[in-house]
Amino acid sequence: MNRTVQNELEDIKNRGLLRSTRLISGRQTAHVTCNGSEVLLLCSNNYLGLADHPALAAASIAAIRQYGTSSGASRLVSGTMELHERLEGAVASFKKCESALAFNSGHAANTGIIPALVGRGDVVFSDRLNHASIVDGILLSRARLVRYPHNDFSSLAALMEKHATGRSLIVSDAVFSMDGDVAPLVELARLKRRHGALLMIDDAHGCGVLGEGGRGSAELLGVGGDVDIQMGTFGKALGSFGAYAAVSAELRELLLNRARSFIFSTSLPPSVLAASLAAVELVQTPEGDLLREQLHANTRFFRNSLAEAGFRIPDGSTQIVPIVVGSAVTTMQFSEALLEEGLFAQGIRPPTVPDGTSRLRFTLMATHTRADLAGAVERICRIGRRLGVV
Ligand SMILES: Cc1ncc(COP(=O)(O)O)c(C=O)c1O
């Protein structure tokens, strides 16, 4: 192997940061077979369990029969199919917005949307803990990046007084993917209005889960009208794949003309579009309400049990429940020990989270049973004590 590549890999390994994949056999259900053994899945974003829902599978299969397996081209070439327009119409009415545009993934959405909105001479105010795809989008845009301390809207207000010039964009995860807390959207909306800025939220982890009908974080906090770009994904609670921007008709046209990840990439295939459409419909039904209730009840039980046992859990109330360990090496030991006892929870290390804040990130599903979670809590406490984490 090339020596510099070998050295780099050694260096990553020595810092306890080497990553590898684990093979899951079968479907993404609450219990999965991981590298040959059955384990409880505690790190999937399939929060409502829709990834193996029969309605999504049936819609997907029917779409392949009717429309085939590929869209064949970028949307602006020959790749806009009826299902793209039907899905975007459904998302617009779900999010109570004028229109929506589908993207191939959340990462593609963020790296496409942000450079379409801002460029040289503009400023982006970005929460320090925003998702990597937002950071990538800002870097691609060449706008000036001003990072503000996590959820600290007083600091953001001071930074905006000082730096807001040209076009300003405030961008934030709505539910923080590694911390599980919700952004102060009411205050962000107030600052956006005061400075005539644009406000974009990434609701990858709120869509389907929070707010009435699962409409997301902006609906929960009553600020839908103030958020210019509600980005969300189909690959998490919605059990499918891809992403959307829910926006005004004018902004949709701008994105369609400027977002390079939209323009220069083959569009989502019929099977995926149909599954997403079925999911958007399903989350607004009584079945969707029931799944959310189960998820929230599971979340409360799990969060309270770990907090009572003395673990360090960042403030929050969502289905993302991190235990902050600190050291990357101990985090991975914790994760390995849990796997040996039948629990699959992912260790999260830098650069995904800041140095010294490595953590186990647990995610709850509506389809976990109380017995699953009680057994998990017992093992997490026992192993956590053995490793000196609690
Ligand atoms: C907050 C956030 N935004 C964007 C993404 C990227 O979405 P996707 O997985 O669809 O690329 C993720 C996770 O993957 C995320 O957690």
The ligand as an SDF file (V2000), in Angstrom:
LIG
                    3D

 16 16  0  0  0  0  0  0  0  0999 V2000
  -29.1780   16.5500   10.5940 C   0  0  0  0  0  0  0  0  0  0  0  0
  -28.8710   15.7510    9.3660 C   0  0  0  0  0  0  0  0  0  0  0  0
  -28.8890   16.3560    8.1730 N   0  0  0  0  0  0  0  0  0  0  0  0
  -28.6190   15.6910    7.0400 C   0  0  0  0  0  0  0  0  0  0  0  0
  -28.3230   14.3540    7.0630 C   0  0  0  0  0  0  0  0  0  0  0  0
  -28.0220   13.6610    5.7790 C   0  0  0  0  0  0  0  0  0  0  0  0
  -29.1740   13.0290    5.3140 O   0  0  0  0  0  0  0  0  0  0  0  0
  -29.0360   11.7670    4.3430 P   0  0  0  0  0  0  0  0  0  0  0  0
  -28.6740   10.6130    5.2080 O   0  0  0  0  0  0  0  0  0  0  0  0
  -30.3710   11.6560    3.6940 O   0  0  0  0  0  0  0  0  0  0  0  0
  -27.9480   12.1240    3.3660 O   0  0  0  0  0  0  0  0  0  0  0  0
  -28.3010   13.6770    8.2970 C   0  0  0  0  0  0  0  0  0  0  0  0
  -28.0030   12.2390    8.4440 C   0  0  0  0  0  0  0  0  0  0  0  0
  -27.6100   11.4780    7.7570 O   0  0  0  0  0  0  0  0  0  0  0  0
  -28.5680   14.3960    9.4640 C   0  0  0  0  0  0  0  0  0  0  0  0
  -28.5190   13.7930   10.6580 O   0  0  0  0  0  0  0  0  0  0  0  0
  1  2  1  0
  2  3  1  0
  2 15  2  0
  3  4  2  0
  4  5  1  0
  5  6  1  0
  5 12  2  0
  6  7  1  0
  7  8  1  0
  8  9  2  0
  8 10  1  0
  8 11  1  0
 12 13  1  0
 12 15  1  0
 13 14  2  0
 15 16  1  0
M  END
$$$$
